[in-house]
Amino acid sequence: MNSMIIVSAIFLALFAIIFTSYNPQNFFSPVPIPGSKNSLHAAKLLDLTGAVGPESLVFDSNGDGPYTGVADGRILKWEGEERGWTEFAVTSSNRSDCVRPFAPELEHVCGRPLGLKFDKKNGDLYMADAYLGLNVVGPAGGLATQVATEAEGLPFHFTNDLDISEDEDVIYFTDSSSVYQRRQHMLVTLSGDKTGRLMKYDKSSKEVKVLLSGLFFPNGVALSKDGSFLLVAETSISRILRLWLNGPNVGQIDTFAVLPGFPDNIRRNSEGHFWVALHSKKTPFTKWISSNLWARKALLKLRNFKRLQALLATKPHAAAIKLSDEGEIIESLEDREGKTLKFISEVEEKDGKLWMASVLMPYIGVYSL
Ligand SMILES: *[C@@H]1O[C@H](CO)[C@@H](O)[C@H](O)[C@H]1NC(C)=O
């Protein structure tokens, strides 16, 4: 039978259910976060001038920057109002076709830098490139060197974020899926993929060790202030996992937090609290989809991404959650109507300001606390 007929029938049934049991508008509207402040629309925007999708951002040890990786594969550095953005580094040497700000079909050629972190010991910048693995570039920038592209014989498909332990001289990083690539991120969520992994790269032995496998869309990574545990965001199931690295629970994992949306990067502030950027909040529809395998499978049959995105889209908004070192939500800030900010992917706190990245938008948001 024509699969389009099956899919259409399923959606007719689905919409019949929605219209009889819910106000359809509420079905696609985000679930409110208790106690959250609707204040992020007051953020100032730092435009990227000709680039989009600053997924992660980082400052160097002099406090200069931020540096950010954009959708055309470059890592840019902010050098102040006068000089603006300058090109700092690239992860691919084959960039003659990388001329458009957003071209997902070329990401494997141009590179797509996601998580960024400086090694405070020597000023090297480490980058998780979604297609080109873990990369590093010296303090002067230029063409990056590949550090790791596989673990235990299985190549990385979607390298995503990292954190560096200076004490142990190791880098913790995630590969979001062993099956899907970044440009198929919707499929990672919809298929319920759990082939993601957490790795540890030892800088002196150059060894890559798999610490956890079978993860659901592992994304942001952050070490605790005292280094006793590591957090890993599992985007598709809205969970933050905690892996104990030291102390009585060493080697154990537990659930650190369950969030009201889909977490992207996690960044620790100077007090040891964690800012988590939510790509979007949960809606009754996404909750329903995630608990119904048959509905996910039906959606997967719609191979057309634009249509998938349109079906799953909620009104764009921004949400940032601050977690204590015990995993409690201690603050949540939003731009509920998406007036200024949308789809944030990282929140970095520095000198009383929140710097907010976005995997889709052409700017970085700066919000005064
Ligand atoms: C460079 O990229 C192009 C696609 O843009 C590809 O056809 C070509 O094979 C690549 N060259 C090398 C040396 O990887």
The ligand as a MOL file (V3000), in Angstrom:
LIG
                    3D

  0  0  0     0  0            999 V3000
M  V30 BEGIN CTAB
M  V30 COUNTS 14 14 0 0 0
M  V30 BEGIN ATOM
M  V30 1 C 36.4630 18.9510 -1.5620 0
M  V30 2 O 35.0730 19.1400 -1.5210 0
M  V30 3 C 34.3740 18.8220 -2.6990 0
M  V30 4 C 32.8990 19.1230 -2.4720 0
M  V30 5 O 32.7230 20.4650 -2.1550 0
M  V30 6 C 34.5890 17.3600 -3.0650 0
M  V30 7 O 33.9530 17.0800 -4.2960 0
M  V30 8 C 36.0750 17.0560 -3.1380 0
M  V30 9 O 36.2670 15.6700 -3.3370 0
M  V30 10 C 36.7770 17.4860 -1.8640 0
M  V30 11 N 38.2270 17.3240 -2.0220 0
M  V30 12 C 38.9710 16.6930 -1.1270 0
M  V30 13 C 40.4490 16.6580 -1.4020 0
M  V30 14 O 38.5230 16.1870 -0.1130 0
M  V30 END ATOM
M  V30 BEGIN BOND
M  V30 1 1 1 2
M  V30 2 1 1 10
M  V30 3 1 2 3
M  V30 4 1 3 4
M  V30 5 1 3 6
M  V30 6 1 4 5
M  V30 7 1 6 7
M  V30 8 1 6 8
M  V30 9 1 8 9
M  V30 10 1 8 10
M  V30 11 1 10 11
M  V30 12 1 11 12
M  V30 13 1 12 13
M  V30 14 2 12 14
M  V30 END BOND
M  V30 END CTAB
M  END
